Amino acid sequence: MNWLRVYAIVYLVFLYLPVLLLPVFSFNDATVIAFPLQGFTTQWFKELAGIDALHGALKNSLFIGIVSATLSTILGICAARASTRYRFPFKAPIMGAIMLPLVLPEIIVAVSLLVVLMQLGFSLTSWTVIMGHTLICTPFAIAILSSSFQGLDQSLEEAAVDLGETRWGAFSKIILPLVTPGIVASFLIAFTISMDEFIIAFFLTGADPTLPVYIWSQLRFPKRLPSVMALGTLLIVASLVLLSIAEYFRRRGIRRTGAKDSGGFL
Amino acid sequence: MSSALSTGRLGLQIRLPHATFAVSCDADQGGAKQISTRFDTDAKRGLTLISPTAIYVLLLLAVPLATIFAFSFWSQDFLSIDRTLTLKNYREAFTDPIYRVFLLRSLWISGVVTVVTVVLAFPIAYFVSFHVPPERKALWIFLITIPFWTSYLLRAFLWKVILGFNGVLNSGLLGLGLIDEPLTFILYNTNAVVITLAHAFAPFTILPIYVALEKIDRSLLEASQDLGEGTARTFFRVTLPLAMPGVVAATLIVFIPTIGDYVTPRLVGGPDGLMIANMIQTQFLKLNNAPMGAALSVLAMGAVTLISLIFLFANRRFLK
């Protein structure tokens, strides 16, 4: 099956091609993003330090990311726990509705939220972006947390209750510590999604742009492109670090609950 | 949960609540009552626990979607919204050629992207599932997913750099002497949109197909070969039908969101590659005609849902 391996490698090149070009052009000493390369420079990275609008956008994105990740992880814990532990009426339609944003085009989520917010007379702020991001991050949180909760041995909790713990006590002392790696992974994934999300932020942001909205505004100016490349390189490094941490916690969680590793996220 | 029932048979009961159900029901009449109360508490606890998430989704998804639907039957009257019900927006969407062109083009692009992505992804999923040693599978899946956690905006933009007039591809091919002048059919048209979106959705297709392939009992394949089927016939008569649930999931996961993509057509599509999301955005943010934008959103979603349902129906025999 040699041709299949060759195909797989060609495919990986296709997958990594754009990502690999980012660092190449961010160190390239030319204002035009094209080959041939002109020599090595770090000036585009230095330039980033002096852009105030970028720093504002970064701070705004970090705030939105942290709040959205926290909210969607909390909502995810509720739903994942309820769906893996209890049987209740209308479970399938309720879970279906909660998971819907996973396939719904983001523009539909964005415009429908925009219309409601305008009708209610809300002004657009970071909080309106948070509302949208929490909505789209929650299904991802549930997907990750469900596998953590599913792997749990229910008898541990039963034993705690039989030994006189309250139900909340059993949950907080037995269940939560066991699913903590899943919670950390869910938080990091939700944070990464929020940091990267463009359309909802584009529609729902007020005067303060998020990082992707800022980047979008810069893509129109050819002169700014090299520093945008440098920024992209930094973002890739940051998300690789976050994802490695998330993957580490996810694997640790799976080992802790004794389940079989089914590979990657999603 | 069932502390009254749980002493003695802890292991069995708790791991298999269904079994407990059956056993105690047969045991005595009193058991049935106990079980119905248990079911009630279970249901109540489950519903209470899921209510924050459910209410959030109701308020921020169901209500907004209903509002969009209502908006599509209203009309814009300069700065205010005229709330008399009308089919004006839909009539316009069907008669004005520009809307029809955008809608049909979006459906066409989504369809092509879906076919291209799934066909290109299947061999990869097959390779990882059948030819990669078990201990290295997680690494392959990790390798496949990594590029997709980098900024989508920049990935789409970089395709513009790759496909451009003096972009990576053209300068590379010129340098190798394979072409005499830069290729122009690969940027600012639907081809560029298809390539960029096929790249963007790759992992979403590989993963469901991979999961379906992993579930296939390998002894079935041996049985087929033992019974005299060749490799190709085994693939088409055993492997592929069993992998179809994954293929169907992958198809829908690509097809439905693609219709609403805004960034890629804007960056690499040029004027002839724009899609319905760009028109929706124009209606909402530029022309200030929310009802028309709402009608186009409803039409796009309606068309996608209809096609997805037909697709599901056509593949129903693979989905149990």
Boltz contact constraints between the chains, C-beta under 6 A:
constraints:
  - contact:
      token1: [A, 1]
      token2: [B, 131]
      max_distance: 6.0
  - contact:
      token1: [A, 4]
      token2: [B, 127]
      max_distance: 6.0
  - contact:
      token1: [A, 7]
      token2: [B, 123]
      max_distance: 6.0
  - contact:
      token1: [A, 8]
      token2: [B, 124]
      max_distance: 6.0
  - contact:
      token1: [A, 8]
      token2: [B, 127]
      max_distance: 6.0
  - contact:
      token1: [A, 11]
      token2: [B, 124]
      max_distance: 6.0
  - contact:
      token1: [A, 15]
      token2: [B, 147]
      max_distance: 6.0
  - contact:
      token1: [A, 16]
      token2: [B, 147]
      max_distance: 6.0
  - contact:
      token1: [A, 18]
      token2: [B, 155]
      max_distance: 6.0
  - contact:
      token1: [A, 18]
      token2: [B, 158]
      max_distance: 6.0
  - contact:
      token1: [A, 19]
      token2: [B, 147]
      max_distance: 6.0
  - contact:
      token1: [A, 19]
      token2: [B, 150]
      max_distance: 6.0
  - contact:
      token1: [A, 21]
      token2: [B, 158]
      max_distance: 6.0
  - contact:
      token1: [A, 33]
      token2: [B, 161]
      max_distance: 6.0
  - contact:
      token1: [A, 34]
      token2: [B, 166]
      max_distance: 6.0
  - contact:
      token1: [A, 35]
      token2: [B, 168]
      max_distance: 6.0
  - contact:
      token1: [A, 35]
      token2: [B, 171]
      max_distance: 6.0
  - contact:
      token1: [A, 75]
      token2: [B, 53]
      max_distance: 6.0
  - contact:
      token1: [A, 75]
      token2: [B, 56]
      max_distance: 6.0
  - contact:
      token1: [A, 78]
      token2: [B, 49]
      max_distance: 6.0
  - contact:
      token1: [A, 78]
      token2: [B, 52]
      max_distance: 6.0
  - contact:
      token1: [A, 78]
      token2: [B, 53]
      max_distance: 6.0
  - contact:
      token1: [A, 79]
      token2: [B, 50]
      max_distance: 6.0
  - contact:
      token1: [A, 79]
      token2: [B, 53]
      max_distance: 6.0
  - contact:
      token1: [A, 81]
      token2: [B, 49]
      max_distance: 6.0
  - contact:
      token1: [A, 82]
      token2: [B, 46]
      max_distance: 6.0
  - contact:
      token1: [A, 82]
      token2: [B, 49]
      max_distance: 6.0
  - contact:
      token1: [A, 82]
      token2: [B, 50]
      max_distance: 6.0
  - contact:
      token1: [A, 86]
      token2: [B, 42]
      max_distance: 6.0
  - contact:
      token1: [A, 86]
      token2: [B, 45]
      max_distance: 6.0
  - contact:
      token1: [A, 86]
      token2: [B, 46]
      max_distance: 6.0
  - contact:
      token1: [A, 87]
      token2: [B, 42]
      max_distance: 6.0
  - contact:
      token1: [A, 88]
      token2: [B, 43]
      max_distance: 6.0
  - contact:
      token1: [A, 88]
      token2: [B, 46]
      max_distance: 6.0
  - contact:
      token1: [A, 88]
      token2: [B, 47]
      max_distance: 6.0
  - contact:
      token1: [A, 89]
      token2: [B, 43]
      max_distance: 6.0
  - contact:
      token1: [A, 94]
      token2: [B, 54]
      max_distance: 6.0
  - contact:
      token1: [A, 97]
      token2: [B, 57]
      max_distance: 6.0
  - contact:
      token1: [A, 98]
      token2: [B, 53]
      max_distance: 6.0
  - contact:
      token1: [A, 98]
      token2: [B, 57]
      max_distance: 6.0
  - contact:
      token1: [A, 103]
      token2: [B, 256]
      max_distance: 6.0
  - contact:
      token1: [A, 105]
      token2: [B, 257]
      max_distance: 6.0
  - contact:
      token1: [A, 105]
      token2: [B, 259]
      max_distance: 6.0
  - contact:
      token1: [A, 105]
      token2: [B, 260]
      max_distance: 6.0
  - contact:
      token1: [A, 107]
      token2: [B, 260]
      max_distance: 6.0
  - contact:
      token1: [A, 107]
      token2: [B, 262]
      max_distance: 6.0
  - contact:
      token1: [A, 107]
      token2: [B, 277]
      max_distance: 6.0
  - contact:
      token1: [A, 107]
      token2: [B, 280]
      max_distance: 6.0
  - contact:
      token1: [A, 108]
      token2: [B, 260]
      max_distance: 6.0
  - contact:
      token1: [A, 108]
      token2: [B, 297]
      max_distance: 6.0
  - contact:
      token1: [A, 111]
      token2: [B, 284]
      max_distance: 6.0
  - contact:
      token1: [A, 111]
      token2: [B, 297]
      max_distance: 6.0
  - contact:
      token1: [A, 112]
      token2: [B, 64]
      max_distance: 6.0
  - contact:
      token1: [A, 112]
      token2: [B, 65]
      max_distance: 6.0
  - contact:
      token1: [A, 112]
      token2: [B, 68]
      max_distance: 6.0
  - contact:
      token1: [A, 113]
      token2: [B, 64]
      max_distance: 6.0
  - contact:
      token1: [A, 115]
      token2: [B, 67]
      max_distance: 6.0
  - contact:
      token1: [A, 115]
      token2: [B, 68]
      max_distance: 6.0
  - contact:
      token1: [A, 115]
      token2: [B, 71]
      max_distance: 6.0
  - contact:
      token1: [A, 115]
      token2: [B, 290]
      max_distance: 6.0
  - contact:
      token1: [A, 116]
      token2: [B, 64]
      max_distance: 6.0
  - contact:
      token1: [A, 116]
      token2: [B, 67]
      max_distance: 6.0
  - contact:
      token1: [A, 131]
      token2: [B, 60]
      max_distance: 6.0
  - contact:
      token1: [A, 135]
      token2: [B, 60]
      max_distance: 6.0
  - contact:
      token1: [A, 154]
      token2: [B, 14]
      max_distance: 6.0
  - contact:
      token1: [A, 155]
      token2: [B, 10]
      max_distance: 6.0
  - contact:
      token1: [A, 155]
      token2: [B, 14]
      max_distance: 6.0
  - contact:
      token1: [A, 158]
      token2: [B, 6]
      max_distance: 6.0
  - contact:
      token1: [A, 158]
      token2: [B, 14]
      max_distance: 6.0
  - contact:
      token1: [A, 161]
      token2: [B, 3]
      max_distance: 6.0
  - contact:
      token1: [A, 192]
      token2: [B, 149]
      max_distance: 6.0
  - contact:
      token1: [A, 196]
      token2: [B, 151]
      max_distance: 6.0
  - contact:
      token1: [A, 198]
      token2: [B, 153]
      max_distance: 6.0
  - contact:
      token1: [A, 199]
      token2: [B, 262]
      max_distance: 6.0
  - contact:
      token1: [A, 212]
      token2: [B, 153]
      max_distance: 6.0
  - contact:
      token1: [A, 215]
      token2: [B, 153]
      max_distance: 6.0
  - contact:
      token1: [A, 219]
      token2: [B, 157]
      max_distance: 6.0
  - contact:
      token1: [A, 232]
      token2: [B, 151]
      max_distance: 6.0
  - contact:
      token1: [A, 232]
      token2: [B, 154]
      max_distance: 6.0
  - contact:
      token1: [A, 235]
      token2: [B, 151]
      max_distance: 6.0
  - contact:
      token1: [A, 236]
      token2: [B, 150]
      max_distance: 6.0
  - contact:
      token1: [A, 239]
      token2: [B, 149]
      max_distance: 6.0
  - contact:
      token1: [A, 243]
      token2: [B, 149]
      max_distance: 6.0
  - contact:
      token1: [A, 263]
      token2: [B, 137]
      max_distance: 6.0
  - contact:
      token1: [A, 263]
      token2: [B, 138]
      max_distance: 6.0
  - contact:
      token1: [A, 263]
      token2: [B, 141]
      max_distance: 6.0
  - contact:
      token1: [A, 264]
      token2: [B, 141]
      max_distance: 6.0
  - contact:
      token1: [A, 264]
      token2: [B, 142]
      max_distance: 6.0
  - contact:
      token1: [A, 264]
      token2: [B, 145]
      max_distance: 6.0
  - contact:
      token1: [A, 266]
      token2: [B, 207]
      max_distance: 6.0
